[in-house]
Amino acid sequence: MDKKIRIKDIAQMAQVSVGTVDRVIHNRGEVAQESYKKVMGILEKTGYKPNLIAKTLGSNKTYRIAALMPNPEQDEYWNQSIEGIKQAKEEWTQYGVQLQTFYFDLYDKKSYISLAETVYESNPDGVLTAPIFYQEAVRFFNLCKTQNIPFVLVNNNIEQAGSLSFVGQDLYQSGRVGAELLHLNEKENGTYAILHIYDDIHNSTHLNEKEKGFKDYFAEQNNGYTYKVISVDLNYTHEPTLEKELSELFNEPTLKGILVTTSKGAYTVSKLLEKNGKNGIRLVAYDLLEENLYYLKNGIIDFLINQNSKRQAFIAVSQLSNHLLFKKEASASYLFPLEIISRQNLTSYLNSKQH
């Protein structure tokens, strides 16, 4: 019997992830029953005890991962991402992975540029980031590639960047789903709006993809009705100005539905709709943020498309850690399902362990 068996070997034999083996060994976290049986079968077959496995984990090398992320104090969505990174840190630290976070200003390109330079000069073994600013992110990735630093993207993808992996949703399909939710059971002409609030669509691939999917859905409807689709870019944080422009939009007599592409922006739209009255306007937004849940429960938001930022970040760190530690090939595109949450299924979803 080979006494040098590693956790990687057990994971491969059981055809599960390294993290799953760890959870079984240390009896922590949720593990699918089928996976649990596979791992336990391999452990029994080899005759090894958990402490023997722990002693033979990988090499003694320490791997440093830099997480370049938006400041979590600016947006609850990104705070959930940081929670996912913290959870991953707890799992991977024991295997010699060190995680350091760098927070850039969500509304300041210069902040991203400055911190990206700091990250690059620290010469990490791997990078996790959300490429909010397209042009600036591409320049950073080109630098990483010159030093063979692997990087994983969350939330939005830049296909030509050459990342090790993208973890998130199909944003084009997300826009289409948002359009369909607004259009359900509508049997007349109408106006449908897609709103980009607090983010600059001209430098954000994720917003562009959502908008393209949204517009394509309505362009493909050949049912005899006429649909006016408008895109509104409100890339500023001055609340009175936002309210003025939104009020003008709400007064459009043919307005049937609104898709808000940014999770934080949903609060601004919902608050004003609650104040002015919905008047039959359907609202679709993103993510299970506390404020969004309030407006979903109170009927202002009709549907939320959950992007699960916490889980995205956790999986991204795991993809990078597995690659660094065990040379495991990462999924080039790790896509999350488009989860549709309404008032009717919210409680069951929140009570589940899948979010």
C-alpha positions as CSV (number, residue, x, y, z in Angstrom):
1,M,0.0,0.0,0.0
2,D,1.4,3.4,-1.0
3,K,1.6,5.6,2.1
4,K,2.1,8.7,0.0
5,I,-1.4,9.0,-1.3
6,R,-2.6,12.6,-1.5
7,I,-6.0,14.2,-1.1
8,K,-5.7,14.9,-4.9
9,D,-5.5,11.1,-5.5
10,I,-8.5,10.4,-3.4
11,A,-10.5,13.1,-5.2
12,Q,-9.5,11.7,-8.6
13,M,-10.4,8.2,-7.6
14,A,-13.8,9.3,-6.3
15,Q,-14.3,11.7,-9.2
16,V,-15.1,14.6,-6.9
17,S,-13.4,17.9,-6.0
18,V,-10.6,18.3,-3.4
19,G,-12.9,20.4,-1.3
20,T,-15.5,17.6,-1.2
21,V,-12.9,15.2,0.1
22,D,-11.8,17.7,2.7
23,R,-15.4,18.2,3.9
24,V,-15.9,14.4,4.2
25,I,-12.6,14.0,6.1
26,H,-13.2,16.8,8.5
27,N,-17.0,16.3,8.7
28,R,-17.9,19.9,7.9
29,G,-20.1,21.5,5.3
30,E,-22.7,20.0,3.0
31,V,-21.8,17.0,0.8
32,A,-24.1,15.2,-1.6
33,Q,-24.9,11.7,-0.5
34,E,-23.6,10.1,-3.6
35,S,-20.2,12.0,-3.3
36,Y,-20.0,11.1,0.4
37,K,-20.4,7.4,-0.4
38,K,-17.7,7.6,-3.1
39,V,-15.2,9.3,-0.9
40,M,-15.8,7.0,2.1
41,G,-15.5,4.0,-0.2
42,I,-12.0,5.2,-1.3
43,L,-10.9,5.9,2.3
44,E,-12.0,2.5,3.4
45,K,-10.3,0.8,0.4
46,T,-7.0,2.5,1.0
47,G,-7.2,1.9,4.8
48,Y,-6.0,5.4,5.5
49,K,-7.0,7.6,8.4
50,P,-7.6,11.4,8.0
51,N,-4.5,12.4,9.8
52,L,-2.3,10.3,7.4
53,I,-3.9,12.0,4.5
54,A,-3.4,15.4,5.9
55,K,0.3,14.8,6.4
56,T,0.8,14.0,2.8
57,L,-1.1,16.9,1.2
58,G,0.8,18.3,-1.8
59,S,4.1,20.1,-1.4
60,N,5.3,22.6,1.3
61,K,5.0,25.5,-1.2
62,T,2.8,28.5,-0.3
63,Y,0.6,29.9,-3.1
64,R,-0.4,33.6,-2.9
65,I,-3.7,34.6,-4.6
66,A,-4.6,38.3,-4.9
67,A,-8.3,39.1,-5.1
68,L,-8.8,42.5,-6.8
69,M,-12.4,43.3,-6.1
70,P,-14.8,46.3,-5.8
71,N,-15.0,47.8,-2.3
72,P,-17.7,45.8,-0.5
73,E,-18.8,48.9,1.5
74,Q,-20.1,50.5,-1.7
75,D,-22.5,47.7,-2.7
76,E,-24.0,44.7,-0.9
77,Y,-23.6,42.6,-4.0
78,W,-19.8,42.8,-3.7
79,N,-20.0,42.4,0.0
80,Q,-21.5,38.9,-0.7
81,S,-18.7,38.2,-3.1
82,I,-16.2,39.0,-0.3
83,E,-18.1,36.6,2.0
84,G,-17.5,33.9,-0.6
85,I,-13.8,34.7,-0.7
86,K,-13.6,34.5,3.1
87,Q,-15.3,31.1,3.0
88,A,-12.9,29.9,0.4
89,K,-10.0,31.2,2.4
90,E,-11.1,29.1,5.4
91,E,-11.1,26.0,3.2
92,W,-7.8,26.5,1.3
93,T,-5.5,28.1,3.9
94,Q,-4.7,24.7,5.4
95,Y,-3.4,23.6,2.0
96,G,-0.9,26.4,1.8
97,V,-3.0,29.0,-0.1
98,Q,-2.8,32.6,1.1
99,L,-5.5,35.0,0.0
100,Q,-5.1,38.8,0.0
101,T,-7.8,41.2,-1.0
102,F,-7.4,44.6,-2.7
103,Y,-10.5,46.8,-2.8
104,F,-10.9,49.3,-5.6
105,D,-13.5,52.1,-5.9
106,L,-16.5,50.8,-7.8
107,Y,-16.9,54.2,-9.5
108,D,-13.3,55.2,-10.1
109,K,-11.2,53.8,-12.9
110,K,-8.1,55.4,-11.5
111,S,-8.5,53.4,-8.3
112,Y,-8.7,50.1,-10.3
113,I,-5.6,51.1,-12.3
114,S,-3.6,51.9,-9.2
115,L,-4.5,48.8,-7.3
116,A,-4.0,46.6,-10.4
117,E,-0.5,47.9,-10.5
118,T,0.0,47.1,-6.8
119,V,-1.3,43.6,-7.3
120,Y,1.0,43.0,-10.3
121,E,4.1,44.3,-8.5
122,S,3.3,42.0,-5.6
123,N,3.9,39.1,-8.0
124,P,1.2,36.8,-6.9
125,D,0.8,33.2,-8.0
126,G,-2.7,33.8,-9.2
127,V,-5.3,36.6,-9.4
128,L,-9.1,36.7,-8.9
129,T,-10.9,39.8,-10.1
130,A,-14.1,41.3,-11.4
131,P,-13.3,43.2,-14.6
132,I,-15.7,46.1,-14.0
133,F,-13.7,48.5,-16.2
134,Y,-13.1,46.9,-19.6
135,Q,-10.2,48.8,-21.0
136,E,-8.3,49.0,-17.7
137,A,-8.9,45.3,-17.0
138,V,-7.5,44.2,-20.4
139,R,-4.3,46.2,-19.8
140,F,-3.9,44.5,-16.4
141,F,-4.5,41.0,-17.9
142,N,-1.9,41.6,-20.6
143,L,0.6,42.4,-17.8
144,C,-0.3,39.2,-16.0
145,K,0.2,37.1,-19.1
146,T,3.7,38.5,-19.5
147,Q,4.6,36.9,-16.2
148,N,2.5,33.8,-16.6
149,I,0.2,34.8,-13.7
150,P,-3.1,32.9,-14.1
151,F,-6.3,34.9,-13.4
152,V,-9.9,34.0,-12.9
153,L,-12.8,36.3,-13.7
154,V,-16.1,36.6,-11.8
155,N,-19.4,38.3,-12.6
156,N,-18.5,39.4,-16.1
157,N,-16.3,37.8,-18.8
158,I,-13.9,39.3,-21.3
159,E,-13.5,36.4,-23.7
160,Q,-10.3,37.6,-25.4
161,A,-8.6,38.2,-22.1
162,G,-7.1,34.7,-21.9
163,S,-8.3,34.0,-18.3
164,L,-7.9,30.6,-16.7
165,S,-11.6,30.6,-16.0
166,F,-14.7,32.7,-16.0
167,V,-17.2,32.1,-13.2
168,G,-20.6,33.6,-13.6
169,Q,-23.7,33.6,-15.8
170,D,-24.4,33.8,-19.5
171,L,-25.2,37.5,-19.5
172,Y,-26.7,37.6,-23.0
173,Q,-29.2,34.9,-21.9
174,S,-29.8,36.8,-18.7
175,G,-30.9,39.8,-20.7
176,R,-33.2,37.6,-22.8
177,V,-34.7,36.1,-19.6
178,G,-35.3,39.5,-18.1
179,A,-37.1,40.6,-21.3
180,E,-39.3,37.5,-21.3
181,L,-40.2,37.9,-17.6
182,L,-41.4,41.5,-18.4
183,H,-43.3,40.3,-21.5
184,L,-45.2,37.4,-19.9
185,N,-48.9,37.4,-20.8
186,E,-48.7,40.8,-22.4
187,K,-51.1,41.0,-25.3
188,E,-50.7,44.6,-26.6
189,N,-48.2,47.2,-27.9
190,G,-45.9,48.6,-25.3
191,T,-42.6,50.2,-24.2
192,Y,-40.0,48.2,-22.4
193,A,-36.9,49.8,-20.7
194,I,-33.6,48.5,-19.7
195,L,-31.9,50.7,-17.1
196,H,-28.2,50.8,-16.3
197,I,-27.8,52.6,-13.0
198,Y,-24.4,53.6,-11.4
199,D,-22.4,51.7,-14.0
200,D,-21.0,52.9,-17.3
201,I,-22.3,50.7,-20.1
202,H,-19.7,52.1,-22.5
203,N,-16.9,50.4,-20.5
204,S,-18.8,47.4,-19.1
205,T,-19.1,44.2,-21.1
206,H,-21.6,42.7,-18.7
207,L,-24.1,45.5,-19.2
208,N,-23.7,45.4,-23.0
209,E,-24.3,41.7,-23.1
210,K,-27.5,42.0,-21.0
211,E,-28.7,44.8,-23.2
212,K,-28.0,42.9,-26.4
213,G,-30.0,39.9,-25.1
214,F,-32.9,42.2,-24.0
215,K,-33.2,43.9,-27.3
216,D,-32.8,40.7,-29.4
217,Y,-35.7,39.1,-27.5
218,F,-38.1,41.9,-28.5
219,A,-36.7,42.1,-32.0
220,E,-37.6,38.5,-32.5
221,Q,-41.2,38.7,-31.5
222,N,-43.4,38.3,-34.6
223,N,-46.8,38.4,-33.0
224,G,-48.4,41.4,-34.7
225,Y,-47.6,43.8,-31.8
226,T,-45.2,46.7,-31.8
227,Y,-42.6,47.0,-29.0
228,K,-40.6,50.1,-28.3
229,V,-37.3,49.2,-26.5
230,I,-35.4,51.9,-24.8
231,S,-32.0,51.9,-23.0
232,V,-31.4,54.4,-20.2
233,D,-27.8,54.9,-18.9
234,L,-27.8,56.6,-15.5
235,N,-24.1,56.5,-14.7
236,Y,-24.1,58.9,-11.7
237,T,-24.9,58.9,-8.0
238,H,-26.7,62.2,-7.6
239,E,-30.1,61.0,-6.2
240,P,-32.2,64.1,-7.2
241,T,-31.0,63.8,-10.8
242,L,-31.7,60.1,-10.9
243,E,-35.2,60.6,-9.5
244,K,-36.0,63.3,-12.1
245,E,-35.0,61.2,-15.0
246,L,-36.7,58.1,-13.6
247,S,-39.9,60.0,-13.0
248,E,-40.0,61.1,-16.6
249,L,-39.6,57.5,-17.7
250,F,-42.4,56.3,-15.4
251,N,-44.7,58.9,-16.9
252,E,-44.4,57.3,-20.3
253,P,-48.0,56.1,-20.8
254,T,-47.1,53.0,-22.8
255,L,-44.4,51.8,-20.4
256,K,-45.0,48.1,-19.5
257,G,-41.9,46.9,-17.9
258,I,-38.4,47.7,-16.7
259,L,-35.3,45.6,-16.3
260,V,-32.6,47.1,-14.0
261,T,-29.3,45.6,-14.8
262,T,-27.4,46.6,-11.6
263,S,-28.5,45.0,-8.3
264,K,-27.9,48.3,-6.4
265,G,-29.8,50.3,-8.9
266,A,-32.9,48.2,-8.2
267,Y,-33.3,49.9,-4.9
268,T,-33.5,53.4,-6.4
269,V,-36.1,52.3,-9.0
270,S,-38.1,50.4,-6.5
271,K,-38.2,53.2,-4.0
272,L,-39.5,55.6,-6.6
273,L,-42.1,53.2,-8.0
274,E,-43.4,52.6,-4.5
275,K,-43.7,56.4,-4.0
276,N,-45.3,57.1,-7.4
277,G,-47.3,53.9,-7.7
278,K,-46.6,50.9,-10.0
279,N,-49.4,51.7,-12.4
280,G,-49.1,48.3,-14.0
281,I,-45.3,48.6,-14.6
282,R,-43.6,45.2,-14.2
283,L,-40.1,45.4,-12.6
284,V,-37.4,42.8,-12.9
285,A,-34.1,43.2,-11.1
286,Y,-31.0,41.3,-9.9
287,D,-29.9,39.6,-6.7
288,L,-31.1,38.7,-3.3
289,L,-29.9,41.9,-1.6
290,E,-31.7,42.9,1.6
291,E,-33.3,45.9,0.1
292,N,-34.3,44.0,-3.1
293,L,-35.9,41.3,-0.9
294,Y,-38.0,43.9,0.8
295,Y,-39.4,45.2,-2.4
296,L,-39.9,41.7,-3.8
297,K,-42.0,40.8,-0.7
298,N,-44.0,44.0,-1.0
299,G,-44.8,43.5,-4.7
300,I,-42.8,46.3,-6.1
301,I,-40.2,44.0,-7.7
302,D,-42.0,41.2,-9.6
303,F,-38.9,38.9,-10.2
304,L,-35.3,38.8,-9.1
305,I,-32.7,37.0,-11.2
306,N,-30.2,35.7,-8.7
307,Q,-26.5,35.8,-9.7
308,N,-25.3,34.3,-6.4
309,S,-22.1,36.4,-6.1
310,K,-21.0,34.7,-2.9
311,R,-21.0,31.3,-4.6
312,Q,-19.3,32.7,-7.7
313,A,-16.4,34.0,-5.6
314,F,-16.1,30.8,-3.7
315,I,-15.9,28.7,-6.9
316,A,-13.5,31.1,-8.5
317,V,-11.0,30.7,-5.6
318,S,-11.4,27.0,-5.7
319,Q,-10.8,26.9,-9.5
320,L,-7.6,28.9,-9.0
321,S,-6.4,26.9,-5.9
322,N,-6.9,23.5,-7.6
323,H,-5.0,24.7,-10.6
324,L,-2.1,26.0,-8.5
325,L,-1.9,23.1,-6.0
326,F,-2.7,20.1,-8.2
327,K,-2.3,21.4,-11.8
328,K,-6.0,20.6,-12.3
329,E,-7.5,22.0,-15.5
330,A,-10.0,24.7,-14.7
331,S,-13.3,25.0,-16.5
332,A,-12.8,27.8,-19.0
333,S,-16.4,28.9,-18.4
334,Y,-18.1,27.9,-15.2
335,L,-21.7,29.0,-15.8
336,F,-24.3,29.4,-13.0
337,P,-28.0,28.8,-13.7
338,L,-30.3,31.7,-14.2
339,E,-32.3,31.4,-11.0
340,I,-35.7,33.2,-11.1
341,I,-37.0,34.2,-7.7
342,S,-40.5,35.5,-7.1
343,R,-42.6,36.0,-3.9
344,Q,-44.0,32.5,-4.4
345,N,-40.7,30.6,-4.2
346,L,-38.6,33.1,-2.1
347,T,-39.1,31.4,1.3
348,S,-38.3,27.9,0.0
349,Y,-35.2,29.2,-1.8
350,L,-33.9,31.1,1.3
351,N,-34.5,28.0,3.4
352,S,-32.5,25.8,1.1
353,K,-28.7,25.4,1.3
354,Q,-28.1,26.1,-2.4
355,H,-27.7,29.9,-2.3
